[in-house]
Amino acid sequence: MPAASIETDYLVIGAGAIGMSFVDTLLTDTTADIVMVDRHHRPGGHWNEAYPFVRLHQPASQYGVNSRELSQGTKDTGGLNAGMYDLSGGADLLAYFDQVMQQRFLPSGRVRFMAMSQVVGSYEVESLVTGVRRPVKVRKKVVDCTHSGMRVPSTTPPSYNVAPGVRCVPVNDIVRLTQPQGGYVVVGSGKTGIDACLWLLEQGVDPDLIRWIMPRDPWLQDRANVQSGEEFFMNTWGNMASELEAVAAADNAQDLMLRLEAAGVFLRIDTQVEPTVYHGAIVSKAELAQLRRIHGIVRLGHVKSIDATQVSLERGSIPMSPDTLIVDCSAAGIPSLPSVPVWSGDRITPQWLRSFGTTFSAALIAHVEATFGDDAEKNTLCTPIVPPTLASDWLRMLDVSFMNQLRWSKHPGLQHWLAESRLNSMFHSVADIRPDEAEKIALMQRYRQALKPALARVSQLMATLT
């Protein structure tokens, strides 16, 4: 007997942060029926496979779904994030998304969550446990929340060859060590590699025992400049004003990055090495000071292979002793995949609309889906941003963010949503400025004075990119 079919308004593929944020807003703005399908046994997406000591790099208040706070609104009083708002860890995020599912989505009676399942064909939901397939009739749209192609070390084998007998583990496994190692080689300079190095140092590992393979040096952001809250107003908006001023004054993309560094927007690990890549990693100055304790940074390109005696790279090799542990952090995270239209036929493909605004963008796309009727107009309002790789990609992302923000400003309904959205809270503080707060008023005047020249200069700078 064939399995019973499913009928729904929206079939949402993926119950990670993007899918959860999209569905949360769709529940608020519509009366739609929704089916969510995910290969994991619970919501949370890639957080199910993240390393145990992972934490958000940005304040927790800027992440999660629109209807429910993730942050506790507290500041860390000790450690490398002292004085700044809390950073949720992986376990916190999984508990949070599970609460959203159990306490909001399922009790609504309009969401069905099909865990341990995948969508095949056009369209069937297949159980990964039983193999049973159930056809789905979709009345409105299929929402593909897997476009980002997130890759994490625990589920992505190294792209380089590892000889038999070489001890090479994903970053997840270093918490399972039962004895000291003769040395550590951390492969990868992105967020994961940074976290691995900081964790090893936190455990008391001598920095001279750590070699950090850094194919290309990254630009980093200062976490103090991306805080919400009244007490960080001058930092946050001063940072945004500095960005605009740097854009307006820059001769080219390289000059822009150096101006941003001089203004305190960007940081680098080694002041003698100019970064060439940008993946959006955010650090505190205390974390940066710890990373600078590691002097064994290897800048010979990507790893090609590892055998019992050496690590071979694109531009040379380094010796390796048998008691060295290779810590693989080389998975791409969010690859720079080409964008596609958010709305195309019967599909919605959520993507970034603001730089690194993962859950904000998914929520806004759901709101646009609920309140605008024409797909062409929706796509005009929601131009996707391709995740960055090169340093110059910061400028590309800014250009798209600018244009999206400009289009949103022409729609009172969207402006109201932005003013009310929890995920847009970093921008809410402007409306609360009092007439007697002269310093804040002066800063906002500086910001607005820089805005028009920066907008004009962005397109000229874009023309210098190759």
Backbone torsions as a table, in degrees:
resi	resn	phi	psi	omega
1	MET	NA	125.6	-178.1
2	PRO	-63.9	148.8	179.2
3	ALA	-67.0	147.8	-179.3
4	ALA	-63.5	141.3	179.6
5	SER	-79.3	164.5	-179.7
6	ILE	-119.9	140.5	176.2
7	GLU	-126.8	135.6	-176.8
8	THR	-156.7	162.3	174.8
9	ASP	-77.3	-47.3	-177.5
10	TYR	-126.8	128.7	172.2
11	LEU	-103.2	111.9	-175.8
12	VAL	-103.8	118.7	-178.7
13	ILE	-96.0	108.8	179.7
14	GLY	110.2	126.8	178.6
15	ALA	-117.7	36.1	171.6
16	GLY	-82.6	-163.2	-176.6
17	ALA	-58.4	-38.7	-178.3
18	ILE	-67.5	-51.6	-179.2
19	GLY	-61.9	-41.2	-179.6
20	MET	-64.6	-42.2	-179.7
21	SER	-67.4	-41.0	178.4
22	PHE	-61.8	-49.8	-176.8
23	VAL	-65.5	-38.1	179.3
24	ASP	-57.0	-46.4	179.9
25	THR	-72.2	-36.6	177.8
26	LEU	-62.5	-37.6	176.1
27	LEU	-61.8	-39.5	-178.5
28	THR	-70.1	-40.5	-168.4
29	ASP	-96.9	-8.3	-177.3
30	THR	-139.4	177.5	172.1
31	THR	-110.3	21.8	-172.0
32	ALA	-67.5	152.8	171.2
33	ASP	-94.3	137.0	-170.9
34	ILE	-134.2	136.1	170.6
35	VAL	-114.3	126.2	176.3
36	MET	-109.0	134.6	-178.7
37	VAL	-124.9	132.6	179.8
38	ASP	-148.7	147.1	-178.3
39	ARG	-76.2	-15.8	-179.8
40	HIS	-86.8	168.3	-179.0
41	HIS	-85.4	-7.2	178.5
42	ARG	-151.1	164.1	178.3
43	PRO	-69.2	164.0	179.0
44	GLY	126.5	-11.0	175.0
45	GLY	56.0	-131.3	-173.6
46	HIS	-66.0	-16.1	177.2
47	TRP	-63.0	-20.8	175.7
48	ASN	-67.0	-24.0	-177.4
49	GLU	-110.8	4.2	-175.9
50	ALA	-70.7	158.0	177.7
51	TYR	-66.9	148.7	-169.4
52	PRO	-60.6	-28.1	-177.1
53	PHE	-98.6	14.2	179.9
54	VAL	-65.5	143.1	172.8
55	ARG	-140.2	156.3	172.1
56	LEU	-58.1	148.4	173.6
57	HIS	-88.3	-21.6	178.2
58	GLN	-106.3	162.5	178.4
59	PRO	-54.8	142.6	-177.1
60	ALA	-61.5	-24.9	-178.6
61	SER	-63.0	-17.5	-176.7
62	GLN	-99.0	13.8	-173.9
63	TYR	-134.2	167.3	178.0
64	GLY	98.6	-161.7	-179.9
65	VAL	-95.8	161.0	-172.7
66	ASN	-68.5	-31.4	-169.9
67	SER	-85.8	-10.5	-172.8
68	ARG	-140.1	129.3	177.7
69	GLU	-63.4	139.1	170.6
70	LEU	-97.9	-40.9	-177.5
71	SER	-72.4	149.8	171.6
72	GLN	-87.6	-2.0	-179.9
73	GLY	71.0	19.5	-178.4
74	THR	-108.1	158.8	176.5
75	LYS	-107.6	146.7	175.0
76	ASP	-70.8	134.5	-178.6
77	THR	-100.9	-8.9	178.7
78	GLY	-145.6	175.0	178.2
79	GLY	81.4	-168.4	-172.6
80	LEU	-80.7	-5.5	176.5
81	ASN	-112.4	17.7	-174.8
82	ALA	-56.8	134.8	177.7
83	GLY	89.0	-6.2	-179.5
84	MET	-117.9	165.1	-175.1
85	TYR	-66.1	153.3	-172.7
86	ASP	-60.5	149.8	178.4
87	LEU	-115.1	112.5	-177.4
88	SER	-65.2	141.3	175.2
89	GLY	-91.4	173.8	-177.5
90	GLY	-59.0	-43.3	179.6
91	ALA	-64.3	-38.0	177.1
92	ASP	-61.2	-43.3	-176.9
93	LEU	-67.7	-41.2	178.2
94	LEU	-64.2	-41.4	177.5
95	ALA	-64.0	-40.4	-180.0
96	TYR	-62.2	-51.2	-178.0
97	PHE	-65.7	-34.1	176.8
98	ASP	-66.5	-38.4	176.1
99	GLN	-64.1	-41.5	177.5
100	VAL	-59.7	-43.2	179.5
101	MET	-65.5	-48.8	-172.6
102	GLN	-77.1	-30.3	-174.2
103	GLN	-103.6	-15.1	-180.0
104	ARG	-124.0	-53.9	-173.7
105	PHE	-67.0	-59.0	-174.4
106	LEU	-64.9	-41.9	178.2
107	PRO	-64.5	-17.7	178.5
108	SER	-65.8	-22.4	-176.8
109	GLY	76.5	2.4	-177.2
110	ARG	-114.6	-0.5	179.5
111	VAL	-122.2	129.8	171.5
112	ARG	-114.9	126.8	-179.0
113	PHE	-106.3	118.0	-179.2
114	MET	-108.6	92.0	-178.7
115	ALA	-78.7	166.2	178.9
116	MET	49.6	44.3	-176.0
117	SER	-142.5	163.6	176.2
118	GLN	-141.6	157.1	177.8
119	VAL	-95.4	128.0	179.2
120	VAL	-127.3	158.1	177.4
121	GLY	58.6	-145.3	-178.4
122	SER	-142.8	88.0	-13.6
123	TYR	-127.2	136.9	174.4
124	GLU	-131.6	145.8	173.9
125	VAL	-101.3	121.2	-177.8
126	GLU	-109.6	127.4	175.7
127	SER	-74.1	130.6	176.3
128	LEU	-76.6	-11.1	-179.3
129	VAL	-94.2	-46.4	-175.4
130	THR	-105.7	-18.6	-176.6
131	GLY	81.1	-3.1	-179.6
132	VAL	-67.7	136.2	178.1
133	ARG	-111.6	137.0	177.8
134	ARG	-124.7	121.9	178.2
135	PRO	-66.7	147.7	-179.5
136	VAL	-121.8	128.1	171.6
137	LYS	-98.9	117.1	-176.8
138	VAL	-102.5	116.4	-176.7
139	ARG	-76.4	-29.9	-176.1
140	LYS	-121.7	-79.1	-171.8
141	LYS	-140.5	151.3	166.8
142	VAL	-95.9	129.6	-177.2
143	VAL	-110.7	108.4	-177.1
144	ASP	-92.9	103.6	-178.1
145	CYS	-97.7	21.6	-178.0
146	THR	-110.7	6.5	-173.4
147	HIS	-60.6	-33.3	-174.7
148	SER	-62.3	-24.2	178.3
149	GLY	62.3	39.9	-177.7
150	MET	-51.4	133.3	179.6
151	ARG	-126.7	130.2	178.6
152	VAL	-126.7	152.9	-174.8
153	PRO	-57.5	-33.4	-175.1
154	SER	-69.2	-19.4	-179.7
155	THR	-121.2	4.3	-178.9
156	THR	-124.6	106.7	-179.8
157	PRO	-61.2	153.3	177.4
158	PRO	-57.9	146.5	179.1
159	SER	-82.5	-6.5	-180.0
160	TYR	-104.3	161.5	-179.1
161	ASN	-81.8	134.0	177.9
162	VAL	-119.3	119.4	-177.7
163	ALA	-68.9	150.7	176.4
164	PRO	-55.7	139.6	178.3
165	GLY	92.1	-17.9	177.1
166	VAL	-74.9	132.4	-178.7
167	ARG	-87.9	99.2	-179.8
168	CYS	-125.9	119.0	-175.5
169	VAL	-126.6	150.5	169.9
170	PRO	-65.9	156.1	-175.6
171	VAL	-55.5	-29.3	179.5
172	ASN	-54.5	-32.6	-169.8
173	ASP	-83.6	-9.7	-176.7
174	ILE	-70.5	-18.1	176.3
175	VAL	-75.4	-7.1	-178.6
176	ARG	-101.1	7.6	179.5
177	LEU	-61.1	142.2	-179.8
178	THR	-118.8	-1.0	178.0
179	GLN	-155.7	157.3	-180.0
180	PRO	-62.7	152.5	177.9
181	GLN	-108.8	155.0	178.7
182	GLY	-72.0	-21.1	179.6
183	GLY	179.0	167.0	-179.1
184	TYR	-131.6	137.3	170.7
185	VAL	-118.0	113.1	179.4
186	VAL	-95.5	120.5	-177.2
187	VAL	-102.2	113.3	177.7
188	GLY	122.5	135.2	-175.7
189	SER	-112.7	14.0	177.5
190	GLY	-83.1	-163.1	-178.5
191	LYS	-56.3	-42.3	-178.0
192	THR	-65.5	-44.5	177.8
193	GLY	-62.0	-40.5	176.7
194	ILE	-60.1	-47.4	-179.6
195	ASP	-62.1	-39.9	179.7
196	ALA	-63.3	-44.6	179.2
197	CYS	-63.2	-44.4	179.6
198	LEU	-63.7	-38.3	-179.8
199	TRP	-66.1	-44.2	179.3
200	LEU	-61.7	-43.1	178.2
201	LEU	-64.7	-38.0	178.9
202	GLU	-63.2	-31.4	178.7
203	GLN	-78.2	-3.5	178.8
204	GLY	94.4	11.2	178.0
205	VAL	-65.3	132.8	176.4
206	ASP	-60.8	125.0	-178.7
207	PRO	-58.1	-24.5	178.5
208	ASP	-72.3	-11.7	176.5
209	LEU	-91.3	0.6	-178.7
210	ILE	-109.5	123.9	168.2
211	ARG	-110.4	129.6	-173.6
212	TRP	-113.9	110.7	179.8
213	ILE	-82.2	113.4	-174.4
214	MET	-120.7	92.2	-177.4
215	PRO	-55.6	-41.2	176.7
216	ARG	-145.0	137.4	-178.2
217	ASP	-70.9	138.8	-178.5
218	PRO	-100.8	147.6	163.8
219	TRP	-76.3	140.5	-179.9
220	LEU	-122.4	153.6	175.4
221	GLN	-100.7	151.4	177.3
222	ASP	-88.2	120.0	-176.3
223	ARG	-62.0	-26.3	179.8
224	ALA	-62.8	-19.1	-177.2
225	ASN	-93.7	-0.2	-178.2
226	VAL	-125.8	37.9	179.5
227	GLN	-96.7	146.6	171.1
228	SER	-91.8	171.6	174.0
229	GLY	103.8	153.1	-176.1
230	GLU	-57.0	-44.7	-173.9
231	GLU	-70.0	-15.0	179.3
232	PHE	-104.2	9.2	-175.4
233	PHE	-54.3	-49.6	-175.6
234	MET	-65.2	-37.9	177.2
235	ASN	-63.1	-52.6	-172.5
236	THR	-66.6	-50.7	-177.8
237	TRP	-75.9	-29.0	172.8
238	GLY	-63.1	-39.1	176.6
239	ASN	-62.3	-44.1	-179.2
240	MET	-68.0	-36.6	176.3
241	ALA	-65.2	-40.5	178.7
242	SER	-63.0	-38.3	176.6
243	GLU	-58.8	-48.2	-178.8
244	LEU	-63.4	-42.1	-179.4
245	GLU	-64.9	-38.2	177.9
246	ALA	-65.5	-41.7	178.1
247	VAL	-61.6	-46.7	-176.6
248	ALA	-63.0	-31.3	-174.5
249	ALA	-96.6	-11.6	-171.3
250	ALA	-70.8	144.6	176.4
251	ASP	-85.1	-33.4	179.8
252	ASN	-160.3	-177.7	-174.7
253	ALA	-64.6	-39.8	179.5
254	GLN	-65.5	-43.5	177.3
255	ASP	-61.7	-36.1	178.8
256	LEU	-60.5	-46.9	-178.0
257	MET	-63.2	-38.4	179.0
258	LEU	-68.2	-36.6	176.2
259	ARG	-66.5	-39.7	177.7
260	LEU	-64.1	-38.5	176.6
261	GLU	-64.6	-45.1	-179.3
262	ALA	-61.5	-30.1	179.7
263	ALA	-84.2	-3.2	179.3
264	GLY	86.3	7.5	178.7
265	VAL	-73.9	-43.7	-177.8
266	PHE	-114.9	154.0	177.4
267	LEU	-127.2	158.7	173.3
268	ARG	-133.4	155.0	-177.1
269	ILE	-73.0	-46.3	-179.7
270	ASP	-116.5	118.6	-176.7
271	THR	-67.0	-13.8	179.7
272	GLN	-93.2	-5.4	-177.6
273	VAL	-121.5	119.7	-179.2
274	GLU	-80.5	123.4	179.7
275	PRO	-65.1	152.5	177.6
276	THR	-123.5	-8.9	-179.4
277	VAL	-123.6	161.4	179.6
278	TYR	-148.0	118.6	178.8
279	HIS	-118.8	5.6	175.7
280	GLY	85.5	12.4	179.3
281	ALA	-64.2	139.8	-177.7
282	ILE	-119.6	130.7	179.4
283	VAL	-132.4	158.4	169.2
284	SER	-87.3	162.3	177.5
285	LYS	-64.3	-31.0	176.9
286	ALA	-66.5	-39.6	176.4
287	GLU	-65.4	-41.3	179.2
288	LEU	-60.5	-40.7	178.3
289	ALA	-61.2	-38.0	177.2
290	GLN	-66.4	-45.2	-179.7
291	LEU	-60.6	-33.1	-179.0
292	ARG	-72.7	-9.1	174.6
293	ARG	-73.4	-18.5	-179.1
294	ILE	-86.0	112.0	-178.1
295	HIS	-97.5	-13.2	-178.8
296	GLY	-88.8	55.9	177.9
297	ILE	-88.6	128.8	-176.1
298	VAL	-104.1	116.8	-177.6
299	ARG	-115.8	66.8	-179.2
300	LEU	-121.9	25.3	179.9
301	GLY	86.6	-166.2	-177.5
302	HIS	-77.6	152.4	176.4
303	VAL	-69.0	134.1	175.8
304	LYS	-100.8	-40.8	179.8
305	SER	-163.9	159.4	177.2
306	ILE	-134.2	128.2	173.5
307	ASP	-124.1	-168.8	-172.0
308	ALA	-66.9	-19.3	-174.0
309	THR	-116.7	-17.5	-175.8
310	GLN	-157.5	160.1	170.6
311	VAL	-106.6	118.1	179.8
312	SER	-94.7	130.1	-178.2
313	LEU	-123.1	178.3	-176.1
314	GLU	-61.9	-32.9	-174.3
315	ARG	-124.3	32.2	178.6
316	GLY	145.8	-163.4	-178.9
317	SER	-150.0	161.6	175.1
318	ILE	-129.2	144.5	178.9
319	PRO	-72.7	156.4	179.7
320	MET	-142.4	132.9	178.1
321	SER	-88.3	158.1	-175.9
322	PRO	-62.6	-23.3	-177.3
323	ASP	-93.0	16.9	178.1
324	THR	-88.5	139.0	176.0
325	LEU	-104.3	126.5	175.1
326	ILE	-88.1	124.1	178.1
327	VAL	-107.5	107.7	-174.7
328	ASP	-83.5	118.3	176.7
329	CYS	-128.1	28.4	-168.7
330	SER	-89.3	-6.0	179.2
331	ALA	-58.8	144.9	-169.1
332	ALA	-71.7	-8.3	-176.4
333	GLY	69.1	-107.7	174.4
334	ILE	-106.2	103.0	-178.8
335	PRO	-65.2	155.8	178.6
336	SER	-83.9	69.6	179.6
337	LEU	-79.1	146.9	177.7
338	PRO	-58.6	146.6	177.6
339	SER	-77.8	159.4	172.7
340	VAL	-130.2	160.7	176.1
341	PRO	-57.1	138.3	179.4
342	VAL	-62.6	-43.3	177.6
343	TRP	-108.1	123.5	178.5
344	SER	-149.7	107.5	-179.1
345	GLY	61.8	-122.8	-177.9
346	ASP	-95.0	13.9	-174.7
347	ARG	-119.9	144.1	169.2
348	ILE	-117.1	129.3	179.7
349	THR	-121.5	93.4	179.6
350	PRO	-60.9	137.1	176.7
351	GLN	-145.8	172.9	179.0
352	TRP	-63.7	135.5	170.4
353	LEU	-110.2	-15.2	176.7
354	ARG	-136.4	145.7	-176.0
355	SER	-51.8	119.3	178.0
356	PHE	60.6	18.2	179.7
357	GLY	-89.5	66.1	-172.8
358	THR	-59.3	-59.7	-175.1
359	THR	-80.7	-32.3	174.3
360	PHE	-57.7	-47.5	-177.1
361	SER	-64.6	-41.7	179.2
362	ALA	-63.2	-40.7	178.7
363	ALA	-65.7	-42.7	-179.8
364	LEU	-66.0	-39.3	177.4
365	ILE	-61.4	-41.3	177.1
366	ALA	-63.3	-39.8	178.7
367	HIS	-65.7	-41.3	177.6
368	VAL	-64.4	-41.1	176.8
369	GLU	-58.7	-38.6	-176.0
370	ALA	-78.4	-23.9	-169.7
371	THR	-117.1	-9.5	176.8
372	PHE	-118.0	143.5	-174.1
373	GLY	-97.2	-29.6	-172.3
374	ASP	-97.6	124.7	-176.8
375	ASP	-64.4	-33.5	178.5
376	ALA	-63.9	-41.8	178.0
377	GLU	-66.7	-39.0	178.3
378	LYS	-60.0	-44.9	-179.6
379	ASN	-66.3	-33.2	176.5
380	THR	-63.5	-37.7	-179.8
381	LEU	-76.2	-21.6	-170.4
382	CYS	-128.0	73.1	175.3
383	THR	-79.8	124.2	-175.7
384	PRO	-74.1	153.2	175.5
385	ILE	-106.4	130.5	175.0
386	VAL	-80.3	127.9	178.1
387	PRO	-55.1	148.3	-170.9
388	PRO	-84.6	158.1	168.5
389	THR	-132.3	-56.9	-178.3
390	LEU	-81.2	158.5	177.8
391	ALA	-57.9	-37.3	-179.0
392	SER	-67.1	-15.0	179.1
393	ASP	-67.1	-21.7	173.9
394	TRP	-56.7	-41.6	180.0
395	LEU	-68.5	-41.0	178.8
396	ARG	-60.9	-42.6	-179.9
397	MET	-66.4	-40.3	178.4
398	LEU	-61.4	-40.7	-179.6
399	ASP	-59.4	-47.6	-179.8
400	VAL	-68.2	-41.2	178.3
401	SER	-59.2	-44.1	177.9
402	PHE	-56.1	-49.8	-175.3
403	MET	-66.1	-40.9	176.9
404	ASN	-61.5	-47.0	-179.0
405	GLN	-60.6	-39.3	179.5
406	LEU	-63.5	-42.0	179.0
407	ARG	-67.9	-39.4	179.0
408	TRP	-63.1	-33.5	-176.3
409	SER	-65.5	-16.0	-178.0
410	LYS	-90.8	1.5	-178.5
411	HIS	-121.8	106.1	-178.6
412	PRO	-54.2	-37.0	-179.8
413	GLY	-63.5	-41.9	177.9
414	LEU	-68.5	-37.4	177.9
415	GLN	-62.5	-37.6	177.3
416	HIS	-65.8	-43.3	179.9
417	TRP	-62.3	-44.2	179.3
418	LEU	-62.0	-37.6	-179.6
419	ALA	-69.1	-25.3	-178.1
420	GLU	-98.8	-17.5	-172.1
421	SER	-69.5	127.6	174.8
422	ARG	-60.8	-35.1	-176.8
423	LEU	-75.6	-5.2	177.2
424	ASN	-110.9	18.5	-167.9
425	SER	-64.5	-24.5	-179.4
426	MET	-61.5	-23.1	-177.2
427	PHE	-96.7	-5.0	-175.6
428	HIS	-73.6	-26.3	-172.1
429	SER	-63.8	-21.0	-180.0
430	VAL	-63.0	-38.6	-177.6
431	ALA	-68.2	-16.3	-175.9
432	ASP	-98.3	5.2	-179.7
433	ILE	-66.0	130.2	179.3
434	ARG	-89.5	154.8	-179.4
435	PRO	-59.4	-23.7	-177.8
436	ASP	-90.5	1.1	-178.9
437	GLU	-92.4	76.6	-172.1
438	ALA	-62.5	-37.9	-177.8
439	GLU	-65.0	-42.3	178.4
440	LYS	-66.8	-41.7	179.5
441	ILE	-61.4	-41.8	179.1
442	ALA	-64.7	-39.4	178.8
443	LEU	-63.9	-42.2	179.6
444	MET	-67.5	-32.6	174.7
445	GLN	-65.1	-41.5	176.7
446	ARG	-61.2	-44.2	178.9
447	TYR	-59.7	-48.6	-176.8
448	ARG	-67.9	-34.2	178.2
449	GLN	-66.4	-30.6	-179.5
450	ALA	-83.8	-18.1	-171.8
451	LEU	-64.1	-50.5	-176.0
452	LYS	-64.9	-47.8	176.3
453	PRO	-59.8	-36.9	179.1
454	ALA	-65.9	-43.0	178.0
455	LEU	-59.4	-41.9	-179.6
456	ALA	-68.2	-34.6	-175.2
457	ARG	-79.5	-27.7	-176.6
458	VAL	-54.8	-49.2	-176.8
459	SER	-63.4	-34.6	178.6
460	GLN	-68.7	-41.6	177.4
461	LEU	-65.9	-37.2	178.7
462	MET	-59.2	-34.7	-179.4
463	ALA	-67.6	-18.4	179.6
464	THR	-84.7	-12.0	-178.6
465	LEU	-75.6	145.2	178.9
466	THR	-103.1	NA	NA
